[in-house]
Amino acid sequence: MGLKLNIATTSLLLLLASAAEVSGDIIFDVTKYGARTDGNSDISQALLKAWGDACSSPVASTVMIPDGTYALGQIIIAGPCKAPINFVVQGTVMAPVDTSRFRAEAGWITFQQIDQFTLSGDGVFDGQGKIVWGTKCLSSAYCNQLPINLRFNFITNSMVKDITSRDSKQFHINLLGCKNLTFYNIVISAPQESLNTDGIHIGRSSGINITDSTIETGDDCVSIGDGSEQINIQRVTCGPGHGISVGSLGKYPNEEPVVGISVKNCTLTNTQNGVRVKTWPASHQGTASEMHFEDIVMNNVGNPIIIDQEYCPHNQCNLKSPSRIKISNVSFRNIRGTTSTQVAVKLICSQGVPCHDVELGDINLEYNGNEGPAMSQCKNIKPNLLGVQLPRISMGISRILGCLLGCHILFIPFSLPVNALTAYDSAANLSSSWINNGSRDIGVDSEDYSTLRPIFLGQGINASFACGFYCNYNCEGYLFAILIFPPARIHNFLEVQDPKVVWSANQNFLVRDDATLQLTQDGDLILRDADGTFVWSSNTSGKSVVGLNLTEIGNLVLFDSNNASVWQSFDHPTDSLVPGQILVFDQKLTASASNKDWSQGLISFFITNYSVVALIGSHNYFFHSHGYHNGTESRYVIFRKEGLLFPSAQPVFSFPGPFSAQYMKLEPKGYLTFYGFFNDIWKVLFNPLLGDFNCAYPMICGKYGVCSEQQCFCPGPTAGETRYFTPVNDEEPDLGCKEITPLSCNASHYQSLLMLRSTVSALILPNKFEIFNKKESDIESCKQACLSNCSCKAAVFWSSHGACYLLSEIFSLMKDAHPPGLTTFIKVQNISNPGDPPSSSNPEGPQSSSSPETIISQLLSPFGAFVGLVFIVIMIGRYLILKGKDVKEDGEDKDLLQVPGMPTRFSHEILIVATENFSRELGKGGFGSVFEGILTDGTKVAVKCINGLSQTKDYFLAEVETIGGIHHLNLVRLVGYCANKSNRCLVYEYMFNGSLDKWIFHRNKELALDWQTRRKIILDIAKGLSYLHEECRQKIIHLDIKPQNILLDESFNAKVSDFGLSKLMDRDQSQVVTTLRGTPGYMAPEWLISAITEKVDVYSFGIVTLEILCGRRNLDHSQPEEDKYLLSLFKRKAEEDQMLDLVDKYSEDMQLHGEEAVELMRLAAWCLQNDNGRRPSMSMVIKVLEGVIDVEDNLDYNFFNSSGLGATEAVHRREINVGFASPVLPSILSGPR
């Protein structure tokens, strides 16, 4: 962001400078003040007088040094000035040769404390430094006392352009404390033998731009010191010199951080170094981060890429003590050309604070010498490698053993026992073979019961990779695969954590135990099953292969004697890409059939001439990229950690958020998912194809499955009609549906159409008309066209357009799709006797061809029917006696399956795996326990298991049926449920910060929430309740609002939870009578008469609001007797006009916002009115919080106190009578944690 602002500032300053040069500014010409052009007379006094007049001018002005040669002594040109000044130099200004005429460590010309200043013209500042350059600098501090040509101290919003600095005695230009200063089209010139003559040195400055300039010198073209922020260097030609350098850093105490350095589109020629970051060993502490070097050409450059944290130019350093400068977030991208030193990439980081998040992408450097190819040197660093890497950043196993803790490389085999290292090397020679058996097993920490038998196993930079035999779940067969998993957190690599397949050779033909992988003497890599059956081959026989290698970025490579790739897995992608991998024009990703079936599915993703697309089947496109490449560049996309990019770096999908993606996968449902490993789980970071429009994915609910509000169910008949579809798997409804009776062209006269209103395939939504067989039609002709066409499986009619679509294959369908007017007719097969005529009485739906009674009467005689009937009655009776309990328990649970839009139903076995056999308990309470869990897709959840009592069954059903069908940002989401006999569990989204009570009742100043967070929480609760009361088809009264039932996510967004006591209320009802339920202390006075409205929730909201603002419970036994009840205390303080005393004293921020908190207390009082008719609706509460309306006047502070003894006793008496009312539940039962 800062760099973008710098570029914008540059453009503005250039415009202003140009305007100043052609405007009618007052001109102060130094020759008018006595300056002479003889090259000997010092013009210092004349210049100071001209500057003084210009600086005091109330309007913009120009100080002019006209064409000619001038002598100028040491001078300070200072502001502040009254108006902008343009300092134009058209002549040549000469510095004194005699260094005794300069004060030590001062500049020749110093500009300081000036705002809106422009230094321009085509003049020259000649430092005449040739006489002082020499060996004297190497042995003393002499050079440090030499004058700098131009010093800019505390200059702001200014521009330097078109000037030349020549032969400075020390630095040419030095910046200190400057902000928003741009150098444009400047020239800096000094011979290569000049010492310590940095072109531009930047110190403790921000917003500095150096563009379109040429720098030739004997030291760094640009050097960047401590405290530099947002430095932008573009289109600079550098050389000779020492390159462009950050540092050296760490030599002095209290150095400020370096952050936000961008060097781009520069050319370096014949320089000693290229782009580098350097710090002193045994340094003081500091940081350098966000430094990016990109699109740089190196012409015969020594050490083109350097990080040197052992910088010691005169070998007088303590190398035993490491540098304490932390270097992070550094990238070198698209750096190409020739190197004059064999070591082209040198990354030497600190052993004390190793470099972090360093990236090398598309490095192509060729060594000019004859000693061999270019090389790299690495230490205490594990860079992230993307694209081309010349020289290669790698090292052999013998060198790895010497530095297992550090470094020196980016891809190291795990530190297994020494006798195991050879089994898990990263390379192999010809005539090697590996057998798939248990002796290769390695521990795997995964919820899908994975088995991994590695051949190669190694740790990369941001990820680790394994190559070998792999299976999961029931382990019915093995893949030969490459897997990605997070780097080990400790140096014990005997267990792999949650590996994910990113490539496989045999997804359509799994192998068994004792299968063999062989790298033959002829260079072919062959996979055979246990019985010798050929399964897969690389087809590289006779192609000069000499070995096999798993690279640091997860690429399996067969290479020749020149280390060139003959075959690589990156050229044969399956369903995934890893950072650095390229997808070219003739390649595609193909999703697997399902998460448990690795065979190729129907969905693919690939690049066309101009974009990328996603396809299901052979011709049904469901996604086109919005980003396009120009058609002339190479047709490929590359996956980097920040997204998927075209060759031009134009993003196809630009990755949002602070995390870097570790792999991307085309999922069986149609998602293109970017994954990152975060907080010990694989986290879904980005789903770019169709975003949150989940029901539009073509396989979201499998074939024939109907998607509604992100839930899946089968097409169902209306009352009295035949059922034609059943789930493929009752416990996994998203796998789709199957026909009970398959379609048959030979029985087409027994086919009819099942009508599904407002339901359509996502493939024929507007802008996605890739479905063939579209025609103009009326509804009857459309239906008949499908019935008469054997290949047609469904007809979709769009009434508003008269359009008919005939579908030859049915994928997932969308319920309540937009635009309206879309109706789908699915062809179904009826069962009839061969001689029966086809049914035509119901053109919109199927008819049953014959009744069960008719069939029985034809098959049985009267006596046989009687005997059969008796037998059936006996069997039914026996079944009911033996299974009655199960039928009773399961009946209502099964009813949940018939309600469209219900959450996912999980099997108990899946939840056992997710919760590690219910071992990670978060809490326990009256209705059961809550466990932490992780689903197979990596989603973290909280699983609440309900005890098997009849009253908790009501609680369970109320929760599922209430929250299962509604979705709101401020309501906790019910992910799914389990209803398996006595096993009843609720699966919620995981809320990172738990329940509100632990944040407002703890009395810990360090954990106290600030005012804005508390106010936001109150608003969030109000929005959640407003949705329940006013925006659902039926009013939903929560009936148990309390802090324990308000959950907070990682950003402290609040969500209402625990709907087990909720009550539905029709909109035409003014009140509802129900049994007493809720928590004492939060219950409205109308509970004493049983007739309630949604205003009981408003009352509870008022209590919770008070508790949030006061930081204490409604009933607090730790308080003095007179202050024990918060409502009584609130009444007293309101009457005394001392409500400020109630604001949470454990939060300094709340005390600072005391008056605002008191205003919200008045809102709470409005919600607590004894007369529920005087309480506001929750939508009115929101308007108060948003400042739209004010709190009502004349409030009654004589509050009902349900925390008092009498009220509590009344509540307990009612509970005894009704048998199902909530006692005070521990907070853990109020929802997931």
Protein Blocks (a to p, Z undefined) as FASTA:
>chain_A
ZZmmmmmmmmmmmmmmmmmmmmccdcddfklnopacehmaccklmmmmmmmmmmmpcbdc
dddddeddddddddddddddfbdcddddfbdcdddfblmlpcehiafbdcehiehiaded
jddcdehlmlmgcjklmmmcklmmpccfbdcehiahiadehiacehifbdfbdcehiahi
acehiacdddfklghiafbdcehiehiacehiacddfbdfbacdehiahiadehiaeded
ebjaedjehkaghiacdehiacehiacehiabfcdddddehiacdddehiacehiacehi
ahkbacdfkbcfkopacfkbccfbdcehiadehiadddfbfblbdcdddfklgcehiace
hiacddfblnbccddddehiacddehjadddddddfklmmmmmmnnopabdcddddfklm
mmmccbdcehiacdddfklpccdddfklpacddfbdcddfkbccddddddehjopaccdd
dddddddfbfcfkbcehiadfbdfklmlccdehiacdddfkopacdddfkopafbdehlg
hilpabdcddfkopacdddfkopafbdfklmcckbccehiacdfkbccdddfblklmbdc
fbdcdddfkbccddehjllcfbdcfbdcehlaccdddddfkbccdfkopafbdcedjbdc
fbdcddfkopacddddeehiacdfbdfknommlmlpmklnoghiaceehiacdddddehi
acfbdcfblklmmnopcdfbacdfklmmmgccdddehiacfklgghiambghiacddfkl
mmmmmmmpmklgbdcddfknopacddfbdcdddehiacehiacdddddddddfklccdfk
bmkbccdfbdfklmmmmmpcfklmmmmmmmmmmmmmmmmmmmmmmmmmmmmmmmmmmpgh
iacdddfklmmmmnooolacfbdcfklccdddddfkopacddddddfbfklmmmmmmmmm
mmmmgccfkbccdfbdcdehjlccddddddfklpfklmmmnopaklpccfklmmmmmmmm
mmmmmmmmmmgmbdcdeklacfklpccdfkopacdehjllgccddfkbcbdcdddedjeh
iacfklmnopacfklmmmmmmmmmmmmmnopafbdckbcfklmpmklmmmmmmmnopmmm
mpcfkbmklmmmmmmmmmmmmmmmmmmpfblmlpccfklmmmmmnomaccdehiafbdcd
fkbmklmmmmmmmmmmnopacddddfklnocZZ
